[in-house]
Amino acid sequence: MNVCFVTSECVPFAKTGGLADVSGALPVALAELGCKVKVFLPLFDSIHVLKYGFVHATDLRDCHAVVGGRPVPFSVWYGKLPGSDVEVYLVDQPHYYHRGRLYTNDSDEDERFLLLQHAAFQVMQRYAWAPDVIHANDWQAALMPVFLRQTYQWDGLFRSTASFLSIHNIGYQGLFGPHSVSKAGLPADLFHRGILEHGGAFSFLKSGLLYADTIATVSETYAHEIQSPAHGAGLDGVLRLRGSDLFGIRNGIDTAVWNPSTDPHIAANFSAADLSGKAACKKDLVEAFGLPYDPDVPVFGIVSRFTGQKGFDLLQPILGPLMHQHRLQLVVLGSGDRSLEDFFEWAKHAFPERVGTYIGYNDALAHRIEAGSDLFLMPSHYEPCGLNQMYSLAYGTIPVVHRTGGLADTVHDWHEMGGHGNGFSFHDGTAHALYTTIQRALALWPNREAWRAMQLRGMTADFSWEGSAEKYLDLYWRSVHTVRGA
């Protein structure tokens, strides 16, 4: 199976969110199943090519792609994902990709990712490499299925190639003015007939949804949710139309990085067989935030971007009452919306021995919070998959989540499961529901036997990429058989 994997970000090279984690882990897991994977992404100015061993692909000279009716030159750097045989091709075009950030609001944002996609096709053509599947990720690569059938259909190299589109967050759709259709080199009538058009704009994502042979998203529940008006961000009708070709596959986690028995960032290593080190991690954590340590006081952790999606508006009206009525501590790591940053800073000053806040991002501290917390808060209004709840389960930290998307697929409520769950969850996205769920968790906290059993259920679950990669491979073959059987 030859897989062309097109993405806008990929760890360890460039990251803003979960897409990067998937792009860094899934290709490696596929390679371990015998796939030949080539990853394509832009060479952003934040990527240090020499640090990661990239070399200039001198056999790819004089490359250019037609974007906006004019030839745009580009070069390519070649390397591999660390510790693997997965090939990585960085598309080098400083005018487009040296902007100081991965995504912009610049007027040529469409051109930046049109170039990425055309460049991927041209590199494959230069090497005469025929992929069995093109796996496009989110709106930045969503035109790959369209180009496959509309722009590069003349090339027999791609005659048997299938297309696969992953939705990591339906809220980001790549919406541009109608003039962008000509920039992409696509027929204007596809826009006027409504195929490429959504709400008067040229939608990269909608276009890909209509052309892809197979569509996947990052959890089974999210695949169902986005087919509803409440969660489909205006594309629910298109997704229902493609419902028979839409699948949900839960993301995995990198167990080489997120493993409490080997994690170099935490105060003491521990495992399901020996949890004793978790107490040392808790003490280290609260002291790092300048809080007094008491083993009998449960510590709640938060590691998150501060956006409306993450549901912290549900926490704002109840945090004061919780602090006044219960013994608990809260440690917070994150940044984003200024009002949420101000809220957590206020909480730190209002409850100086109960709340610790770090505004910003610190990877080592994120590991320490996962290892040292007793519970982890994720009240997201929607969450396509989520990773932190799986990190928490792996570290014996009990998640408290809103039952949506991937949170619903991975966290099973202790009470609803008759004492056999691995966390706590609530259905209604309200502050009251979050409050009563936290109360339920605090009521169980003194029952050390039940708590330990709940920890072990999470720590012994398999959240690795291996099982998810096998599901992707099955869907790849389904896509290939669809194309070749047509």
Secondary structure, 3 states (H helix, E strand, C coil): CEEEEECCCECCCECCCHHHHHHHHHHHHHHHCCCEEEEEEECCCCCCCCCCCCEECCCCCCEEEEECCEEEEEEEEEEECCCCCCEEEEEECHHHHCCCCCCCCCCCHHHHHHHHHHHHHHHHHHCCCCCCEEEEEHHHHCCHHHHHHHCCCCCHHHCCCEEEEEECCCCCCCEECCCHHHHHCCCHHHHHCCCCEECCEEEHHHHHHHHCCEEEECCHHHHHHCCCCCCCCCCHHHHHHCHHHEEECCCCCCCCCCCCCCCCCCCCCCCCCCCCHHHHHHHHHHHHCCCCCCCCCCEEEEEEEECHHHCCCCCCCCHHHHHHHCCCEEEEEEEECHHHHHHHHHHHHHCCCCEEEEECCCHHHHHHHHHHCCEEEECCCCCCCCCHHHHHHHCCCEEEEECCHHHHHHCCECCCCCCCCCEEEECCCCHHHHHHHHHHHHHHCCCHHHHHHHHHHHHCCCCCHHHHHHHHHHHHHHHHHHHHHC
